[in-house]
Amino acid sequence: MYNKNIKLVIAAIVIGVAIWQIVEGYVGNGIMLILLAAIFVFLYFKNELILLAFLRLRKQDFDGARKWLDKIKKPESALTTKQQGYYNYLLGIMLSQTNITQAEKHLKKAIKLGLSMNQDLAVAKLNLAGIAMTKRRKREAQMLLTEAKKLDKHNMLKDQITMMKQQMKKI
């Protein structure tokens, strides 16, 4: 909603007011303002619109998630690099249902920008492998599947990976 730098400026101003309140003897107000500033710092690192889109995506509400992502007008200026990666990751997952060419573009950009969790990176590579398989690029699909298998430490994607390998044998 707010630009990433505005969030830090607001946090700094709130911390300044909190220090002033503590010095004046209003310790409770100061502590509450410090907690308020912590929320702005948290939202600097975790964008609120991306968090809301993730919540919609968990409920399989692709239209609702898309509405939240569409509220981000300029991702390059409004988001940090990792947040841009997750923005493209979410767009890629949603577009994989309808437009695989656009989905491939967004997922590759998400991998390039970086995702913080290995599980998310594994899901992105698994989706890219599926796209490569539908476009008859078997070698690229095999490479992406092995990378996804290495990244899947907790074997959460084991069934999907084995199913994709079986489908790849048919090609």
N, C-alpha and C positions, 0 to 999 in steps of 0.2 A: 504494500500500500504506500508506504513512504520510501523514499530513496534511502539506500543503505547508509549514506553519510549523514543524512538528517537524523537517523536513529541514534548515531553516536553523539551528535551535537545535543540532541534532546537529553540523552543520558548524562552528558557532562553538565548541562545546565541544572538538571534535577539533583545531581550529586552536589553541585555548588550550593543549591538551596538547602539541601539536607545538612550540609556542614554548617551553614548559617543558622539553621534551626537548632542544631545541637549546641552551638556556641551560645545561643540566646537562652538555652536551658530547656528547650522543648525537645527532649531526647526521643520521645515516642514519635513525634512528627518526623524527626530526622531519620529514624530507623525505617519508618514506613516509606519515606521518600527514597531511601537507599534501595529498598526492595522494589520500588517502582522503576528505578534506574536499572536494576538488574533485569527487569523484564525487557527493557529496550535493548540492552546488550545481548540478551538471549535472542531477541528477534533480529538482531544484526546477523547473527550466525545461522539462524534457522528462520527462513522467511515464512511469515504467517500464511501467505496465500498458498505456498507449496505444501505446508502442513495440512491446510484444509483440503487441498486437492488429494493428498495421500489418504485422508480420512474418507473422502468420497470414493476413492478408488478401492479401498478395502471393502466397501459395500457394493462393489461392482456397478457403481453409478458413474458411467463414463461421461454422460452429458453434464452432470454436476461438477465433476472434476475438471472438465474442459472449460466450464464457465469460470471457475476459480483461476485457472491458468490464463484465460483470456484477459483477466483483469490486470495482468502484468503487461504493461504497454511496451517498455523497452528493457528486455531482460539483461542486456549488456551493461546498462547503467544502474539498474535497480537491484541487481543481484551480485553476490560474490561469485567467484569462479566455480566453487563446488555447487552453489545453488543453481548456477546456469546449467551445470551437468545434470542435476536432478530435474530441472525444468525440461530439458531435452529428453531425459529418460522417461518422464511421465508422458510427454507428448508422443514419444516413440512407441510406448506401450499402448497408448490409446489409438494411435494411427495404425498399429499393426492389425487392428480389426478390420480396417477399411482400405487403407492406401499403403501398401507395403513399400513402395519406393520412397515415399516421404518418411515412413517409419524407419527405414534403413538409414536415411540421412540423419535423422534426429538421434538414433541410437549410436551411430558412429561418432557424432559430435559429443554426445554424453560421455562416451568412453574416453574421447580425447581430452575433454575438460576434467574428467575425473569424478569418480563416485567414491564416497568414503567407506562404504561397507562392501566387503568382498561378495556378499550374497547378492547385492544389487548389481554388481559388475558381472557376476555369473548369470543372472537373469537376462541382462542386456546382451551378453554374448550368446546365450541360448536362443534368444529371439532373433539375433542376427544370423545364427546358424540356420534357423528355420526359414528365414527369408532367403538366404543363399541357396538352400535346398530347393525352394520353390522356383528359384531362377536357374536351376540346374548347374550350380557352381559347387560340385561335390567336394573338391579339395579344400576350398575355403570353409565349407560347412564342417568338414572333419576337423580342421584346425581350430575353428571356433568352439566346437564341442569339447575337444581335449582341454582347451583353455578354461571353459566353463566347468569342466569336471575338476580341474585343479583348484579353482576358486571356491568350489562348493565343499567347504570343510565339514559341514554338519550333515551331508548327504540329504539335504532337503529337496534337491532337484534330481536325485538319482533315477526316479521313475521316468521323468521327462527325458533325461539324457539317453536312457536305454531305449525308450520308445523311438526317439529320433534316430538312433543308430540302426534300429531295425528297419525304419522307413528308408534310411539311406541305402541299405542293401538292395532295396527294390529298384533304385535308380540305376 
